[in-house]
Amino acid sequence: MKTRYDADWIIKTAMGIYNLTVKYNSRFTMEKAITRATERAQRLNEALADPTCEIDEHDHIIKVYDFKNIQSLDSIYGYKMYCGD
């Protein structure tokens, strides 16, 4: 399965993370940046495979809920268990 977040994306993202973080933390290494970028790519690739998730143009994961089955507040919270009753 071809994914959008491959090795090229990981390297580009790791360089960005490293360049931003090394200004404030001189002990931050490129290896840590690659690890963080790899973990982020794994989460994004899992979100691509999940039909309940969307990814916006800034690579943020957005959970999409299906509200078609909700009939009333009782179906969400239980019978008379919500505020305002």
Number of C-alpha atoms within 10 A of each C-alpha: 3 6 12 12 18 13 13 10 14 21 16 12 19 21 16 13 18 18 14 11 15 14 10 9 10 8 9 15 12 16 11 13 22 19 13 16 23 20 13 16 21 15 13 21 17 13 18 17 11 11 10 12 16 16 14 9 6 6 12 11 15 12 13 10 8 8 7 6 8 10 9 10 12 12 11 12 11 10 10 11 11 11 6 5 5
